[in-house]
Amino acid sequence: MEEHKREIKELSRLSKEESDRLFKELKSKIEIIPKEKFGIFLSKANELISDPNDTEYIALSLYMKDIPIWSEDKHFKQQLLIRVFATDELIKYLKLSK
């Protein structure tokens, strides 16, 4: 989230104060899961995705019982075990689930 903070602020067109408040609220709702808890899924994740920088996301999803991933990285869709949403797909999904 921090890595893309500037881009999110620009795209959202929120003021600095609004975006700071939003990020603070989001951070309060995020649970950090130590790698030790999902590390047993890393070898399976390495089999599923080609980018070694993203294996932890796959492993975490497996650990959490196949929680979907939200990403624009196309290589996530090359595996079929974990559901992956692109932004437009997630928006449609959330609208349908209301």
PyMOL commands that set and color helices and strands:
alter all, ss='L'
color gray80, all
select helices_A, chain A and resi 2-12+16-29+35-48+52-63+74-78+87-96
alter helices_A, ss='H'
color red, helices_A
select strands_A, chain A and resi 69-70+84-85
alter strands_A, ss='S'
color yellow, strands_A
deselect
rebuild
show_as cartoon
